Each structure stands twice: as structure tokens, then as C-alpha cells.
Amino acid sequence: MVEDDSPSQTILAYADEQDCDLIVMGTHGRTGLDRVFLGSMTERVVRRAPIPVLTVGMTTEEAKATEETEETERIER
């Protein structure tokens, strides 16, 4: 579905085309430098959406598991 536009613009365009009343997006809960360098697609959608956006965060256990997986993937590269 992602074409030439950024993912956030594609999400907003799709929501508009489908006449959505709500956008639901997950968050990784990144903070600090990770958030600054990686940006936040969810944040861009929240700021630009003309309709409500519900964000769903990870539990502490999920966030820790994701962080460990990402660290392992960096080491393997």
C-alpha cells in the first residue's frame, strides 16, 4: 500500500479514502535519542490526522522483548 509518499501520508490518505472515523496505531514507546533519530510515524499521523487517532503502547514485557530482539539483530549484522 505504501507508494511514493511517506508511510504517514499513505495512512492518512487511506483513512480518508475509506471514510474512516478512527485510526488505531501501535507505538514502540521509544524515548530520548532513539525517538529523536528514528522519528515517530505514529506522532506524525496524530499531528496531521483530521480524525481521532488511538495509540496503543506495548506492555513493559513486550517492550523489553522487542528491545532485546532489536539488539540481537544489530549484533548479528
Residue frames relative to the residue before (quaternion, step in Angstrom):
aa qw qx qy qz dx dy dz
M 1.0000 0.0000 0.0000 0.0000 0.00 0.00 0.00
V 0.6267 0.5210 -0.3537 0.4590 3.63 1.08 -0.62
E 0.1281 -0.8028 0.5809 0.0416 3.53 -0.66 1.12
D 0.8257 -0.1746 0.1410 0.5175 3.59 -0.80 -0.96
D 0.6242 0.5547 -0.3394 0.4330 3.59 1.15 -0.51
S 0.6222 -0.5007 0.4237 0.4274 3.54 -1.30 0.14
P 0.6487 -0.5232 0.3648 0.4152 3.61 -1.14 0.43
S 0.6517 0.5145 -0.3371 0.4438 3.61 0.94 -0.78
Q 0.6529 0.4955 -0.3168 0.4774 3.60 0.98 -0.77
T 0.6283 0.5321 -0.3342 0.4587 3.58 1.04 -0.72
I 0.6390 0.5175 -0.3195 0.4710 3.58 0.98 -0.83
L 0.6748 0.4910 -0.2944 0.4657 3.58 0.89 -0.92
A 0.6486 0.5095 -0.3193 0.4667 3.60 0.97 -0.80
Y 0.6513 0.5121 -0.3139 0.4636 3.59 0.96 -0.86
A 0.6462 0.5166 -0.3191 0.4623 3.59 0.94 -0.88
D 0.6500 0.5092 -0.3067 0.4735 3.58 1.04 -0.79
E 0.6643 0.5115 -0.3016 0.4541 3.60 0.90 -0.94
Q 0.7328 0.4157 -0.2229 0.4904 3.58 1.02 -0.82
D 0.3759 -0.7512 0.4588 0.2897 3.58 1.35 0.02
C 0.1499 0.8261 -0.5218 0.1509 3.56 0.97 0.96
D 0.3579 -0.7199 0.5587 0.2039 3.53 -1.23 0.62
L 0.7932 0.1067 -0.0129 0.5993 3.57 1.26 -0.43
I 0.1801 -0.7345 0.6428 0.1220 3.56 -1.16 0.72
V 0.1287 -0.7772 0.6127 0.0633 3.59 -0.91 0.94
M 0.0321 0.8105 -0.5807 0.0693 3.57 -0.75 1.08
G 0.4022 -0.6915 0.5486 0.2431 3.53 -1.17 0.66
T 0.2012 -0.7548 0.6088 0.1386 3.53 -1.27 0.45
H 0.4145 -0.6922 0.5321 0.2565 3.54 -1.21 0.55
G 0.3990 -0.7437 0.4558 0.2829 3.55 1.22 -0.30
R 0.2838 0.7644 -0.5314 0.2296 3.57 1.11 0.56
T 0.0736 -0.7839 0.6157 0.0327 3.52 -1.13 0.70
G 0.7803 0.3768 -0.2358 0.4399 3.52 -1.30 0.01
L 0.8479 -0.1524 0.1169 0.4941 3.55 -1.09 -0.79
D 0.5827 0.5748 -0.3863 0.4252 3.61 1.03 -0.67
R 0.6810 0.4851 -0.2894 0.4659 3.58 0.93 -0.89
V 0.6390 0.5303 -0.3260 0.4520 3.58 1.00 -0.83
F 0.7411 0.4255 -0.2357 0.4628 3.58 0.80 -1.00
L 0.7379 0.4161 -0.2364 0.4759 3.58 0.95 -0.80
G 0.3527 -0.7264 0.5142 0.2892 3.58 1.13 -0.50
S 0.2860 -0.7507 0.5663 0.1843 3.54 -1.23 -0.02
M 0.3220 -0.7532 0.5442 0.1812 3.53 -0.40 1.25
T 0.6305 0.5344 -0.3388 0.4495 3.58 0.97 -0.80
E 0.6508 0.5134 -0.3219 0.4575 3.58 0.93 -0.85
R 0.6424 0.5180 -0.3314 0.4574 3.61 0.96 -0.80
V 0.6474 0.5008 -0.3220 0.4758 3.59 0.99 -0.80
V 0.6399 0.5319 -0.3275 0.4477 3.60 0.91 -0.91
R 0.7056 0.4783 -0.2713 0.4470 3.58 0.86 -0.94
R 0.7729 0.3864 -0.1887 0.4666 3.61 1.02 -0.73
A 0.5629 0.6421 -0.3846 0.3506 3.59 1.17 -0.41
P 0.3585 -0.7312 0.5394 0.2142 3.58 -0.97 0.85
I 0.6938 0.3769 -0.2502 0.5604 3.59 1.35 -0.02
P 0.6606 -0.5092 0.3539 0.4231 3.61 -1.19 0.31
V 0.1533 -0.7518 0.6352 0.0879 3.55 -1.21 0.69
L 0.1880 -0.7637 0.6113 0.0877 3.56 -0.79 1.09
T 0.1363 -0.7898 0.5933 0.0747 3.58 -0.72 1.05
V 0.1624 -0.7805 0.6016 0.0509 3.53 -1.00 0.94
G 0.2066 -0.8062 0.5471 0.0893 3.56 -0.58 1.16
M 0.5582 -0.5897 0.4693 0.3470 3.52 -1.34 0.27
T 0.5136 -0.5757 0.5186 0.3685 3.52 -1.28 0.35
T 0.6814 -0.4733 0.3514 0.4338 3.58 -1.23 0.27
E 0.6543 0.5166 -0.3124 0.4554 3.59 0.96 -0.84
E 0.6575 0.5003 -0.3092 0.4709 3.59 0.96 -0.84
A 0.6513 0.5168 -0.3184 0.4555 3.57 0.94 -0.85
K 0.6525 0.5061 -0.3131 0.4691 3.59 0.96 -0.83
A 0.6563 0.5042 -0.3123 0.4663 3.60 0.92 -0.86
T 0.6473 0.5099 -0.3159 0.4703 3.60 0.98 -0.81
E 0.6462 0.5214 -0.3137 0.4606 3.57 0.95 -0.88
E 0.6615 0.4985 -0.3041 0.4706 3.60 0.95 -0.85
T 0.6435 0.5157 -0.3173 0.4682 3.59 1.00 -0.80
E 0.6608 0.5011 -0.3085 0.4659 3.59 0.92 -0.88
E 0.6386 0.5169 -0.3236 0.4693 3.60 1.02 -0.78
T 0.6414 0.5166 -0.3179 0.4698 3.61 0.97 -0.83
E 0.6546 0.5093 -0.3132 0.4625 3.59 0.95 -0.84
R 0.6361 0.5168 -0.3326 0.4666 3.62 1.01 -0.73
I 0.6557 0.5115 -0.3092 0.4613 3.58 0.97 -0.85
E 0.6769 0.5121 -0.2909 0.4415 3.60 0.96 -0.86
R 0.6178 0.5447 -0.3577 0.4402 3.59 1.11 -0.48
